[in-house]
Amino acid sequence: MSTSIAGGPELPQSRRLVTEIPGPVSRERFARRQRFVAGGVGTTLPVFIEAAGGGVLRDVDGNSLIDLASGIAVTGVGNAAPPVAARVADQVRAFTHTCFMVTPYDGYVDVCEELARLTPGDHAKKSVLLSSGAEAVENAVKIARAHTGRHAVVVFDHAYHGRTNLTMAMTAKNMPYKQGFGPFAGEVHRAPMSYPFREVTAVDGTDAADRAIDVIDKQVGAANVACVVIEPILGEGGFVVPAKGFLPRLAEWARSNGVVFVADEIQTGFCRTGDWFACDHEGVVPDLITTAKGIAGGLPLAAVTGRAEIMDAVHPGGLGGTYGGNPVACAAALGAIELMRSQDLNAAARRIGELMFSRLRGLAERHPAIGDVRGRGAMVAVELVTADGRTPDPGRAAAVSAYCHAQGVLTLTCGTNGNVLRFLPPLVIPEQLLSEGLDVLADAFAATA
Ligand SMILES: *Cc1c(COP(=O)(O)O)cnc(C)c1O
């Protein structure tokens, strides 16, 4: 007999600890995990989850934790969100797979039509659907190379684009993503990013862009560049928001040099920053945009969307994959997008951002360890530094995180130096729960001072 455990928004929206974290049942399950799961797969917090929804994760010991992670910016619409769950259930009963390249179905085309409508710019757009973010980035590079007949790919300091061979080359940070996994794909070149908190010379956004363009011109040559690939707000690299003017100047340079401008919005997309896409904030219109994470409420789906003439540069059969645009994942995406519209999750993200920014700025006044508060909408981070106000302090970030975890608040860290605490609450989190999570964070700073 199977028992059904209800998640979704029905799950009581409160923090409740009935054991230490992790509890005895989670510890036992974790020992089994250690026996059968590859050691290379990491764990942020070793509690096993049995239900989730709204802003809560409930574990197998009966603890309810506040979710400030959304499974890394994935469940913006909430876990087991009703329109997602309903459409997935219907689709699973109808059919689970045909392979879109063998025999097509409407869900795939519906998602591509939504992407054409929602992504920046009102030009003719087409999409290819894939199963992971890294796969989307790989395909964006393939498309840009086919379109331009050029090979070079330009990426930026602190970038994160995935864990496949090409995307490891594009990712900046060695440990843990690249160590021991080379040799890496060639023709990937790195340019300096705009990083306002750590700027020494190029404080202005357009100056920072010119600095990057100079590196590209001198070290690669504009005529060799197929594409620049950039996260409009860095994700794993530390939630760095480039200075105003950086992205528009870079996009303008790409356009005038026949370089495909690719925005990697895998972490920033789908309402996370208070707009459909982070590029929207400065009116930047990328040639290609990669999406994944927030698109389908937790089911694996990713896409490359872009100018029809660039997308169509690839010969028939040149793009695809067995599972890309799986019908169940497409049904989930359509349910998720429906919810983003009906609940106005862009407005929800902006409200979350206002609350987090005001609380975190107050905290920064009391704790000089917080060197910078940054982000946009419901994608917010604090960068921690030592007493000199500059030196990265990853130890403090780990200590604050550990305190939050022990108190039932799931937080994540990021940044090239591991000294950034990032907050990615579900966009449907009740305000009182978010506020309680931030209370615990304040306690964590006091307790680790
Ligand atoms: C997570 C992420 C990726 C990789 O996505 P996967 O689905 O993990 O392959 C690529 N780019 C950015 C900006 C990301 O945040």
The ligand as an SDF file (V2000), in Angstrom:
LIG
                    3D

 15 15  0  0  0  0  0  0  0  0999 V2000
   22.9790   26.3940  -13.1090 C   0  0  0  0  0  0  0  0  0  0  0  0
   23.5350   27.1800  -14.2230 C   0  0  0  0  0  0  0  0  0  0  0  0
   23.9910   26.5690  -15.4050 C   0  0  0  0  0  0  0  0  0  0  0  0
   24.0140   25.0720  -15.5840 C   0  0  0  0  0  0  0  0  0  0  0  0
   22.7330   24.5130  -15.5230 O   0  0  0  0  0  0  0  0  0  0  0  0
   22.5780   22.9290  -15.2510 P   0  0  0  0  0  0  0  0  0  0  0  0
   21.1160   22.6890  -15.4250 O   0  0  0  0  0  0  0  0  0  0  0  0
   23.0660   22.6820  -13.8630 O   0  0  0  0  0  0  0  0  0  0  0  0
   23.4100   22.2520  -16.2770 O   0  0  0  0  0  0  0  0  0  0  0  0
   24.4570   27.3820  -16.4140 C   0  0  0  0  0  0  0  0  0  0  0  0
   24.4660   28.7320  -16.2960 N   0  0  0  0  0  0  0  0  0  0  0  0
   24.0340   29.3410  -15.1730 C   0  0  0  0  0  0  0  0  0  0  0  0
   24.0430   30.8290  -15.1160 C   0  0  0  0  0  0  0  0  0  0  0  0
   23.5700   28.5940  -14.1080 C   0  0  0  0  0  0  0  0  0  0  0  0
   23.1770   29.2080  -12.9830 O   0  0  0  0  0  0  0  0  0  0  0  0
  1  2  1  0
  2  3  1  0
  2 14  2  0
  3  4  1  0
  3 10  2  0
  4  5  1  0
  5  6  1  0
  6  7  2  0
  6  8  1  0
  6  9  1  0
 10 11  1  0
 11 12  2  0
 12 13  1  0
 12 14  1  0
 14 15  1  0
M  END
$$$$
